[in-house]
Amino acid sequence: MPEQLISSGSPWESEVGYSRATRVGRHVFVAGTTATDEQGVVVGVGDAAKQTEFILQRIQQALQAAGATLQDVVRTRMFVTDIQQWQTIGNVHGQVFGEIRPAATMVEVRRLIDPDHLIEIEVDAIIADS
């Protein structure tokens, strides 16, 4: 089955050896995504809701580049640096995925790659048969 690699243009992709997303057949896997804009600036420093919103917008763009939509998401994984923020993060997740209701995981981690990152999200999607 052919593989489609989706790039965001980040210089880290070639240096670290990853893709923003990968599509294999009807399956799309979006890499861990943080609230970092195209200039490398962290968005929403200190604001878990704002970071979650920004991340889900970036994920939506990656899905679209792979021919998928948020409706195709079947699993989300959220890595947070402060589990006390679960409800704030969960509310934003629920606004986006409330009717879609993918399987979801949220775990607390000690830290992420940038100390200003409060959350990182990855998703798996399966494009519906047309």
ZAMARRO-57339 format. One record per residue (C-alpha): residue number from 1; residue in three letters; z, y, x. Coordinates in steps of 0.5 Angstrom, whole numbers, plus 500, padded with zeros to 3 digits. Example, Ala and Ser with C-alpha at 12.3 -4.5 7.8 and 13.67 -1.06 7.14 Angstrom:
+------+------+-----+-----+-----+
| resi | resn |   Z |   Y |   X |
+------+------+-----+-----+-----+
|    1 |  ALA | 516 | 491 | 525 |
|    2 |  SER | 514 | 498 | 527 |
+------+------+-----+-----+-----+
***
This chain:
+------+------+-----+-----+-----+
| resi | resn |   Z |   Y |   X |
+------+------+-----+-----+-----+
|    1 |  MET | 500 | 500 | 500 |
|    2 |  PRO | 498 | 507 | 503 |
|    3 |  GLU | 504 | 511 | 505 |
|    4 |  GLN | 503 | 519 | 504 |
|    5 |  LEU | 508 | 523 | 508 |
|    6 |  ILE | 510 | 530 | 505 |
|    7 |  SER | 512 | 536 | 510 |
|    8 |  SER | 515 | 542 | 509 |
|    9 |  GLY | 513 | 545 | 516 |
|   10 |  SER | 520 | 545 | 519 |
|   11 |  PRO | 519 | 544 | 526 |
|   12 |  TRP | 525 | 539 | 526 |
|   13 |  GLU | 521 | 534 | 522 |
|   14 |  SER | 516 | 532 | 529 |
|   15 |  GLU | 522 | 533 | 533 |
|   16 |  VAL | 527 | 529 | 529 |
|   17 |  GLY | 522 | 524 | 527 |
|   18 |  TYR | 522 | 525 | 519 |
|   19 |  SER | 518 | 527 | 513 |
|   20 |  ARG | 521 | 532 | 507 |
|   21 |  ALA | 518 | 526 | 503 |
|   22 |  THR | 515 | 520 | 503 |
|   23 |  ARG | 511 | 517 | 498 |
|   24 |  VAL | 509 | 509 | 497 |
|   25 |  GLY | 505 | 507 | 491 |
|   26 |  ARG | 509 | 510 | 485 |
|   27 |  HIS | 516 | 511 | 489 |
|   28 |  VAL | 518 | 518 | 492 |
|   29 |  PHE | 523 | 518 | 497 |
|   30 |  VAL | 526 | 526 | 499 |
|   31 |  ALA | 530 | 526 | 505 |
|   32 |  GLY | 537 | 529 | 505 |
|   33 |  THR | 536 | 537 | 503 |
|   34 |  THR | 540 | 543 | 505 |
|   35 |  ALA | 540 | 550 | 503 |
|   36 |  THR | 536 | 552 | 509 |
|   37 |  ASP | 530 | 557 | 507 |
|   38 |  GLU | 524 | 557 | 511 |
|   39 |  GLN | 527 | 562 | 516 |
|   40 |  GLY | 532 | 557 | 518 |
|   41 |  VAL | 538 | 562 | 514 |
|   42 |  VAL | 543 | 558 | 510 |
|   43 |  VAL | 543 | 560 | 503 |
|   44 |  GLY | 549 | 561 | 499 |
|   45 |  VAL | 554 | 561 | 504 |
|   46 |  GLY | 561 | 559 | 501 |
|   47 |  ASP | 558 | 558 | 494 |
|   48 |  ALA | 557 | 551 | 492 |
|   49 |  ALA | 553 | 552 | 486 |
|   50 |  LYS | 548 | 557 | 489 |
|   51 |  GLN | 547 | 552 | 495 |
|   52 |  THR | 546 | 546 | 490 |
|   53 |  GLU | 541 | 550 | 486 |
|   54 |  PHE | 537 | 552 | 492 |
|   55 |  ILE | 537 | 545 | 494 |
|   56 |  LEU | 534 | 542 | 487 |
|   57 |  GLN | 529 | 547 | 487 |
|   58 |  ARG | 527 | 545 | 494 |
|   59 |  ILE | 527 | 538 | 492 |
|   60 |  GLN | 523 | 539 | 486 |
|   61 |  GLN | 517 | 542 | 491 |
|   62 |  ALA | 517 | 536 | 495 |
|   63 |  LEU | 517 | 532 | 489 |
|   64 |  GLN | 511 | 536 | 486 |
|   65 |  ALA | 507 | 535 | 493 |
|   66 |  ALA | 508 | 528 | 492 |
|   67 |  GLY | 505 | 528 | 485 |
|   68 |  ALA | 512 | 527 | 482 |
|   69 |  THR | 517 | 531 | 478 |
|   70 |  LEU | 524 | 532 | 476 |
|   71 |  GLN | 523 | 527 | 470 |
|   72 |  ASP | 521 | 521 | 475 |
|   73 |  VAL | 528 | 522 | 479 |
|   74 |  VAL | 532 | 515 | 478 |
|   75 |  ARG | 537 | 516 | 484 |
|   76 |  THR | 541 | 522 | 487 |
|   77 |  ARG | 545 | 522 | 493 |
|   78 |  MET | 550 | 528 | 494 |
|   79 |  PHE | 554 | 529 | 500 |
|   80 |  VAL | 559 | 534 | 500 |
|   81 |  THR | 564 | 537 | 505 |
|   82 |  ASP | 569 | 539 | 500 |
|   83 |  ILE | 570 | 534 | 494 |
|   84 |  GLN | 574 | 539 | 490 |
|   85 |  GLN | 568 | 542 | 489 |
|   86 |  TRP | 565 | 536 | 485 |
|   87 |  GLN | 565 | 540 | 478 |
|   88 |  THR | 561 | 546 | 480 |
|   89 |  ILE | 556 | 542 | 484 |
|   90 |  GLY | 556 | 537 | 478 |
|   91 |  ASN | 555 | 542 | 473 |
|   92 |  VAL | 549 | 545 | 477 |
|   93 |  HIS | 546 | 537 | 477 |
|   94 |  GLY | 547 | 536 | 470 |
|   95 |  GLN | 543 | 543 | 468 |
|   96 |  VAL | 537 | 540 | 472 |
|   97 |  PHE | 538 | 532 | 470 |
|   98 |  GLY | 542 | 532 | 464 |
|   99 |  GLU | 537 | 529 | 460 |
|  100 |  ILE | 534 | 525 | 465 |
|  101 |  ARG | 540 | 522 | 467 |
|  102 |  PRO | 539 | 519 | 474 |
|  103 |  ALA | 544 | 514 | 478 |
|  104 |  ALA | 548 | 519 | 482 |
|  105 |  THR | 553 | 518 | 487 |
|  106 |  MET | 557 | 524 | 490 |
|  107 |  VAL | 561 | 523 | 497 |
|  108 |  GLU | 565 | 527 | 501 |
|  109 |  VAL | 563 | 528 | 508 |
|  110 |  ARG | 567 | 531 | 514 |
|  111 |  ARG | 561 | 536 | 516 |
|  112 |  LEU | 554 | 537 | 515 |
|  113 |  ILE | 549 | 539 | 521 |
|  114 |  ASP | 551 | 546 | 520 |
|  115 |  PRO | 558 | 549 | 518 |
|  116 |  ASP | 555 | 553 | 513 |
|  117 |  HIS | 552 | 547 | 509 |
|  118 |  LEU | 557 | 545 | 503 |
|  119 |  ILE | 552 | 540 | 500 |
|  120 |  GLU | 546 | 536 | 502 |
|  121 |  ILE | 542 | 532 | 497 |
|  122 |  GLU | 537 | 526 | 497 |
|  123 |  VAL | 533 | 523 | 491 |
|  124 |  ASP | 529 | 517 | 490 |
|  125 |  ALA | 523 | 518 | 484 |
|  126 |  ILE | 519 | 513 | 481 |
|  127 |  ILE | 512 | 516 | 478 |
|  128 |  ALA | 511 | 514 | 471 |
|  129 |  ASP | 505 | 510 | 469 |
|  130 |  SER | 500 | 514 | 466 |
+------+------+-----+-----+-----+
***
